[in-house]
Amino acid sequence: MAKMRDDVALVCEGCGRRNYMTSRDLKKEGKLHIKKFCNWCRIHVLHKEAKKK
């Protein structure tokens, strides 16, 4: 059976730290963008998808 989800890290736009891990559907086009809380910036900031290391 084929893998339908991909593990990705979410990187903060402000400080560049990898704060969250999540998975996304492989059928979706484009990168994931979510506004989440960053503990280092101490505010809600846009987080972008990056490949898991």
PDB file of N, CA, C and O in Angstrom:
ATOM      1  N   MET A   1       0.841  -1.174   0.000  1.00  0.00           N
ATOM      2  CA  MET A   1       0.000   0.000   0.000  1.00  0.00           C
ATOM      3  C   MET A   1       0.896   1.251   0.000  1.00  0.00           C
ATOM      4  O   MET A   1       1.895   1.300   0.718  1.00  0.00           O
ATOM      5  N   ALA A   2       0.546   2.227  -0.782  1.00  0.00           N
ATOM      6  CA  ALA A   2       1.340   3.455  -0.921  1.00  0.00           C
ATOM      7  C   ALA A   2       1.126   4.386   0.270  1.00  0.00           C
ATOM      8  O   ALA A   2       0.047   4.425   0.861  1.00  0.00           O
ATOM      9  N   LYS A   3       2.166   5.125   0.607  1.00  0.00           N
ATOM     10  CA  LYS A   3       2.100   6.108   1.687  1.00  0.00           C
ATOM     11  C   LYS A   3       1.376   7.346   1.160  1.00  0.00           C
ATOM     12  O   LYS A   3       1.766   7.900   0.132  1.00  0.00           O
ATOM     13  N   MET A   4       0.322   7.784   1.858  1.00  0.00           N
ATOM     14  CA  MET A   4      -0.501   8.900   1.391  1.00  0.00           C
ATOM     15  C   MET A   4      -0.200  10.209   2.115  1.00  0.00           C
ATOM     16  O   MET A   4      -0.712  11.260   1.730  1.00  0.00           O
ATOM     17  N   ARG A   5       0.632  10.155   3.167  1.00  0.00           N
ATOM     18  CA  ARG A   5       0.953  11.362   3.924  1.00  0.00           C
ATOM     19  C   ARG A   5       2.467  11.483   4.030  1.00  0.00           C
ATOM     20  O   ARG A   5       3.188  10.486   3.993  1.00  0.00           O
ATOM     21  N   ASP A   6       2.937  12.724   4.162  1.00  0.00           N
ATOM     22  CA  ASP A   6       4.363  13.009   4.261  1.00  0.00           C
ATOM     23  C   ASP A   6       4.624  13.796   5.537  1.00  0.00           C
ATOM     24  O   ASP A   6       3.907  14.751   5.833  1.00  0.00           O
ATOM     25  N   ASP A   7       5.650  13.403   6.299  1.00  0.00           N
ATOM     26  CA  ASP A   7       6.008  14.127   7.517  1.00  0.00           C
ATOM     27  C   ASP A   7       6.801  15.371   7.144  1.00  0.00           C
ATOM     28  O   ASP A   7       7.727  15.303   6.336  1.00  0.00           O
ATOM     29  N   VAL A   8       6.436  16.511   7.734  1.00  0.00           N
ATOM     30  CA  VAL A   8       7.108  17.781   7.465  1.00  0.00           C
ATOM     31  C   VAL A   8       7.332  18.526   8.779  1.00  0.00           C
ATOM     32  O   VAL A   8       6.622  18.309   9.761  1.00  0.00           O
ATOM     33  N   ALA A   9       8.326  19.403   8.777  1.00  0.00           N
ATOM     34  CA  ALA A   9       8.581  20.291   9.912  1.00  0.00           C
ATOM     35  C   ALA A   9       8.036  21.662   9.555  1.00  0.00           C
ATOM     36  O   ALA A   9       8.010  22.037   8.383  1.00  0.00           O
ATOM     37  N   LEU A  10       7.601  22.413  10.561  1.00  0.00           N
ATOM     38  CA  LEU A  10       7.136  23.778  10.350  1.00  0.00           C
ATOM     39  C   LEU A  10       8.191  24.730  10.899  1.00  0.00           C
ATOM     40  O   LEU A  10       8.573  24.645  12.066  1.00  0.00           O
ATOM     41  N   VAL A  11       8.658  25.642  10.040  1.00  0.00           N
ATOM     42  CA  VAL A  11       9.738  26.563  10.373  1.00  0.00           C
ATOM     43  C   VAL A  11       9.170  27.961  10.560  1.00  0.00           C
ATOM     44  O   VAL A  11       8.388  28.435   9.736  1.00  0.00           O
ATOM     45  N   CYS A  12       9.565  28.620  11.642  1.00  0.00           N
ATOM     46  CA  CYS A  12       9.114  29.974  11.959  1.00  0.00           C
ATOM     47  C   CYS A  12       9.696  30.964  10.955  1.00  0.00           C
ATOM     48  O   CYS A  12      10.882  30.907  10.631  1.00  0.00           O
ATOM     49  N   GLU A  13       8.849  31.875  10.464  1.00  0.00           N
ATOM     50  CA  GLU A  13       9.304  32.927   9.543  1.00  0.00           C
ATOM     51  C   GLU A  13      10.173  33.963  10.251  1.00  0.00           C
ATOM     52  O   GLU A  13      11.054  34.556   9.629  1.00  0.00           O
ATOM     53  N   GLY A  14       9.935  34.189  11.551  1.00  0.00           N
ATOM     54  CA  GLY A  14      10.658  35.215  12.289  1.00  0.00           C
ATOM     55  C   GLY A  14      12.072  34.794  12.658  1.00  0.00           C
ATOM     56  O   GLY A  14      13.036  35.476  12.312  1.00  0.00           O
ATOM     57  N   CYS A  15      12.200  33.661  13.366  1.00  0.00           N
ATOM     58  CA  CYS A  15      13.509  33.258  13.882  1.00  0.00           C
ATOM     59  C   CYS A  15      14.132  32.102  13.118  1.00  0.00           C
ATOM     60  O   CYS A  15      15.333  31.865  13.253  1.00  0.00           O
ATOM     61  N   GLY A  16      13.358  31.376  12.322  1.00  0.00           N
ATOM     62  CA  GLY A  16      13.899  30.279  11.518  1.00  0.00           C
ATOM     63  C   GLY A  16      14.024  28.953  12.246  1.00  0.00           C
ATOM     64  O   GLY A  16      14.635  28.019  11.726  1.00  0.00           O
ATOM     65  N   ARG A  17      13.458  28.855  13.437  1.00  0.00           N
ATOM     66  CA  ARG A  17      13.539  27.609  14.198  1.00  0.00           C
ATOM     67  C   ARG A  17      12.447  26.637  13.769  1.00  0.00           C
ATOM     68  O   ARG A  17      11.363  27.049  13.354  1.00  0.00           O
ATOM     69  N   ARG A  18      12.740  25.350  13.873  1.00  0.00           N
ATOM     70  CA  ARG A  18      11.778  24.289  13.583  1.00  0.00           C
ATOM     71  C   ARG A  18      11.007  23.991  14.862  1.00  0.00           C
ATOM     72  O   ARG A  18      11.504  23.292  15.745  1.00  0.00           O
ATOM     73  N   ASN A  19       9.788  24.523  14.958  1.00  0.00           N
ATOM     74  CA  ASN A  19       9.011  24.426  16.185  1.00  0.00           C
ATOM     75  C   ASN A  19       8.031  23.271  16.208  1.00  0.00           C
ATOM     76  O   ASN A  19       7.767  22.729  17.282  1.00  0.00           O
ATOM     77  N   TYR A  20       7.489  22.874  15.088  1.00  0.00           N
ATOM     78  CA  TYR A  20       6.421  21.888  15.042  1.00  0.00           C
ATOM     79  C   TYR A  20       6.705  20.817  13.999  1.00  0.00           C
ATOM     80  O   TYR A  20       7.358  21.078  12.989  1.00  0.00           O
ATOM     81  N   MET A  21       6.205  19.598  14.252  1.00  0.00           N
ATOM     82  CA  MET A  21       6.224  18.506  13.289  1.00  0.00           C
ATOM     83  C   MET A  21       4.773  18.146  12.988  1.00  0.00           C
ATOM     84  O   MET A  21       3.937  18.114  13.890  1.00  0.00           O
ATOM     85  N   THR A  22       4.478  17.878  11.725  1.00  0.00           N
ATOM     86  CA  THR A  22       3.128  17.512  11.323  1.00  0.00           C
ATOM     87  C   THR A  22       3.218  16.646  10.073  1.00  0.00           C
ATOM     88  O   THR A  22       4.312  16.359   9.587  1.00  0.00           O
ATOM     89  N   SER A  23       2.086  16.240   9.566  1.00  0.00           N
ATOM     90  CA  SER A  23       2.048  15.499   8.310  1.00  0.00           C
ATOM     91  C   SER A  23       1.053  16.170   7.383  1.00  0.00           C
ATOM     92  O   SER A  23       0.138  16.860   7.832  1.00  0.00           O
ATOM     93  N   ARG A  24       1.239  15.962   6.077  1.00  0.00           N
ATOM     94  CA  ARG A  24       0.323  16.563   5.112  1.00  0.00           C
ATOM     95  C   ARG A  24       0.037  15.567   4.004  1.00  0.00           C
ATOM     96  O   ARG A  24       0.788  14.615   3.789  1.00  0.00           O
ATOM     97  N   ASP A  25      -1.055  15.802   3.311  1.00  0.00           N
ATOM     98  CA  ASP A  25      -1.490  14.948   2.213  1.00  0.00           C
ATOM     99  C   ASP A  25      -0.575  15.156   1.009  1.00  0.00           C
ATOM    100  O   ASP A  25      -0.306  16.294   0.625  1.00  0.00           O
ATOM    101  N   LEU A  26      -0.097  14.070   0.415  1.00  0.00           N
ATOM    102  CA  LEU A  26       0.801  14.170  -0.732  1.00  0.00           C
ATOM    103  C   LEU A  26       0.094  14.648  -1.992  1.00  0.00           C
ATOM    104  O   LEU A  26       0.753  15.131  -2.913  1.00  0.00           O
ATOM    105  N   LYS A  27      -1.227  14.527  -2.059  1.00  0.00           N
ATOM    106  CA  LYS A  27      -1.969  14.930  -3.251  1.00  0.00           C
ATOM    107  C   LYS A  27      -2.112  16.445  -3.370  1.00  0.00           C
ATOM    108  O   LYS A  27      -2.374  16.950  -4.462  1.00  0.00           O
ATOM    109  N   LYS A  28      -1.946  17.176  -2.271  1.00  0.00           N
ATOM    110  CA  LYS A  28      -2.096  18.632  -2.284  1.00  0.00           C
ATOM    111  C   LYS A  28      -0.900  19.285  -2.963  1.00  0.00           C
ATOM    112  O   LYS A  28       0.238  18.849  -2.784  1.00  0.00           O
ATOM    113  N   GLU A  29      -1.157  20.320  -3.734  1.00  0.00           N
ATOM    114  CA  GLU A  29      -0.101  21.086  -4.406  1.00  0.00           C
ATOM    115  C   GLU A  29       0.381  22.205  -3.497  1.00  0.00           C
ATOM    116  O   GLU A  29      -0.387  22.692  -2.667  1.00  0.00           O
ATOM    117  N   GLY A  30       1.618  22.619  -3.631  1.00  0.00           N
ATOM    118  CA  GLY A  30       2.153  23.755  -2.885  1.00  0.00           C
ATOM    119  C   GLY A  30       2.586  23.388  -1.476  1.00  0.00           C
ATOM    120  O   GLY A  30       2.425  22.253  -1.029  1.00  0.00           O
ATOM    121  N   LYS A  31       3.140  24.380  -0.788  1.00  0.00           N
ATOM    122  CA  LYS A  31       3.646  24.173   0.565  1.00  0.00           C
ATOM    123  C   LYS A  31       2.619  24.602   1.600  1.00  0.00           C
ATOM    124  O   LYS A  31       1.766  25.450   1.339  1.00  0.00           O
ATOM    125  N   LEU A  32       2.715  24.006   2.768  1.00  0.00           N
ATOM    126  CA  LEU A  32       1.820  24.277   3.880  1.00  0.00           C
ATOM    127  C   LEU A  32       2.243  25.571   4.583  1.00  0.00           C
ATOM    128  O   LEU A  32       3.427  25.760   4.863  1.00  0.00           O
ATOM    129  N   HIS A  33       1.287  26.464   4.871  1.00  0.00           N
ATOM    130  CA  HIS A  33       1.528  27.714   5.606  1.00  0.00           C
ATOM    131  C   HIS A  33       0.492  27.802   6.715  1.00  0.00           C
ATOM    132  O   HIS A  33      -0.710  27.809   6.448  1.00  0.00           O
ATOM    133  N   ILE A  34       0.957  27.869   7.967  1.00  0.00           N
ATOM    134  CA  ILE A  34       0.050  27.930   9.117  1.00  0.00           C
ATOM    135  C   ILE A  34       0.546  28.995  10.084  1.00  0.00           C
ATOM    136  O   ILE A  34       1.747  29.093  10.335  1.00  0.00           O
ATOM    137  N   LYS A  35      -0.359  29.786  10.622  1.00  0.00           N
ATOM    138  CA  LYS A  35       0.003  30.774  11.627  1.00  0.00           C
ATOM    139  C   LYS A  35      -0.082  30.099  12.994  1.00  0.00           C
ATOM    140  O   LYS A  35      -1.165  29.721  13.440  1.00  0.00           O
ATOM    141  N   LYS A  36       1.079  29.946  13.665  1.00  0.00           N
ATOM    142  CA  LYS A  36       1.161  29.263  14.946  1.00  0.00           C
ATOM    143  C   LYS A  36       2.006  30.079  15.918  1.00  0.00           C
ATOM    144  O   LYS A  36       2.695  31.019  15.520  1.00  0.00           O
ATOM    145  N   PHE A  37       1.946  29.706  17.213  1.00  0.00           N
ATOM    146  CA  PHE A  37       2.700  30.411  18.242  1.00  0.00           C
ATOM    147  C   PHE A  37       4.143  29.931  18.260  1.00  0.00           C
ATOM    148  O   PHE A  37       4.400  28.728  18.244  1.00  0.00           O
ATOM    149  N   CYS A  38       5.090  30.873  18.293  1.00  0.00           N
ATOM    150  CA  CYS A  38       6.517  30.565  18.402  1.00  0.00           C
ATOM    151  C   CYS A  38       6.967  30.916  19.815  1.00  0.00           C
ATOM    152  O   CYS A  38       6.809  32.057  20.249  1.00  0.00           O
ATOM    153  N   ASN A  39       7.531  29.935  20.544  1.00  0.00           N
ATOM    154  CA  ASN A  39       7.977  30.171  21.920  1.00  0.00           C
ATOM    155  C   ASN A  39       9.165  31.113  21.989  1.00  0.00           C
ATOM    156  O   ASN A  39       9.334  31.801  22.996  1.00  0.00           O
ATOM    157  N   TRP A  40       9.992  31.170  20.959  1.00  0.00           N
ATOM    158  CA  TRP A  40      11.170  32.027  20.972  1.00  0.00           C
ATOM    159  C   TRP A  40      10.821  33.462  20.583  1.00  0.00           C
ATOM    160  O   TRP A  40      11.368  34.401  21.161  1.00  0.00           O
ATOM    161  N   CYS A  41       9.933  33.649  19.624  1.00  0.00           N
ATOM    162  CA  CYS A  41       9.474  34.994  19.236  1.00  0.00           C
ATOM    163  C   CYS A  41       8.420  35.526  20.210  1.00  0.00           C
ATOM    164  O   CYS A  41       8.245  36.738  20.339  1.00  0.00           O
ATOM    165  N   ARG A  42       7.721  34.619  20.893  1.00  0.00           N
ATOM    166  CA  ARG A  42       6.662  34.927  21.860  1.00  0.00           C
ATOM    167  C   ARG A  42       5.446  35.588  21.220  1.00  0.00           C
ATOM    168  O   ARG A  42       4.739  36.343  21.887  1.00  0.00           O
ATOM    169  N   ILE A  43       5.186  35.319  19.934  1.00  0.00           N
ATOM    170  CA  ILE A  43       4.012  35.832  19.223  1.00  0.00           C
ATOM    171  C   ILE A  43       3.532  34.771  18.240  1.00  0.00           C
ATOM    172  O   ILE A  43       4.227  33.786  17.992  1.00  0.00           O
ATOM    173  N   HIS A  44       2.348  34.976  17.685  1.00  0.00           N
ATOM    174  CA  HIS A  44       1.849  34.120  16.618  1.00  0.00           C
ATOM    175  C   HIS A  44       2.488  34.579  15.309  1.00  0.00           C
ATOM    176  O   HIS A  44       2.380  35.745  14.930  1.00  0.00           O
ATOM    177  N   VAL A  45       3.157  33.646  14.621  1.00  0.00           N
ATOM    178  CA  VAL A  45       3.912  33.956  13.413  1.00  0.00           C
ATOM    179  C   VAL A  45       3.576  32.903  12.357  1.00  0.00           C
ATOM    180  O   VAL A  45       3.219  31.773  12.690  1.00  0.00           O
ATOM    181  N   LEU A  46       3.691  33.275  11.101  1.00  0.00           N
ATOM    182  CA  LEU A  46       3.491  32.337  10.012  1.00  0.00           C
ATOM    183  C   LEU A  46       4.611  31.297  10.027  1.00  0.00           C
ATOM    184  O   LEU A  46       5.789  31.646  10.106  1.00  0.00           O
ATOM    185  N   HIS A  47       4.235  30.013   9.952  1.00  0.00           N
ATOM    186  CA  HIS A  47       5.187  28.909   9.888  1.00  0.00           C
ATOM    187  C   HIS A  47       5.038  28.248   8.524  1.00  0.00           C
ATOM    188  O   HIS A  47       3.921  27.989   8.077  1.00  0.00           O
ATOM    189  N   LYS A  48       6.166  27.972   7.856  1.00  0.00           N
ATOM    190  CA  LYS A  48       6.160  27.353   6.539  1.00  0.00           C
ATOM    191  C   LYS A  48       6.683  25.923   6.611  1.00  0.00           C
ATOM    192  O   LYS A  48       7.430  25.554   7.517  1.00  0.00           O
ATOM    193  N   GLU A  49       6.270  25.143   5.638  1.00  0.00           N
ATOM    194  CA  GLU A  49       6.665  23.745   5.559  1.00  0.00           C
ATOM    195  C   GLU A  49       8.126  23.603   5.135  1.00  0.00           C
ATOM    196  O   GLU A  49       8.608  24.318   4.256  1.00  0.00           O
ATOM    197  N   ALA A  50       8.814  22.671   5.777  1.00  0.00           N
ATOM    198  CA  ALA A  50      10.174  22.284   5.395  1.00  0.00           C
ATOM    199  C   ALA A  50      10.261  20.770   5.513  1.00  0.00           C
ATOM    200  O   ALA A  50       9.536  20.172   6.309  1.00  0.00           O
ATOM    201  N   LYS A  51      11.115  20.156   4.754  1.00  0.00           N
ATOM    202  CA  LYS A  51      11.273  18.704   4.814  1.00  0.00           C
ATOM    203  C   LYS A  51      11.837  18.296   6.164  1.00  0.00           C
ATOM    204  O   LYS A  51      12.648  19.005   6.759  1.00  0.00           O
ATOM    205  N   LYS A  52      11.385  17.121   6.641  1.00  0.00           N
ATOM    206  CA  LYS A  52      11.856  16.587   7.903  1.00  0.00           C
ATOM    207  C   LYS A  52      13.312  16.143   7.749  1.00  0.00           C
ATOM    208  O   LYS A  52      13.661  15.513   6.751  1.00  0.00           O
ATOM    209  N   LYS A  53      14.153  16.459   8.713  1.00  0.00           N
ATOM    210  CA  LYS A  53      15.564  16.039   8.658  1.00  0.00           C
ATOM    211  C   LYS A  53      15.730  14.604   9.038  1.00  0.00           C
ATOM    212  O   LYS A  53      16.850  14.093   9.044  1.00  0.00           O
TER     213      LYS A  53
END
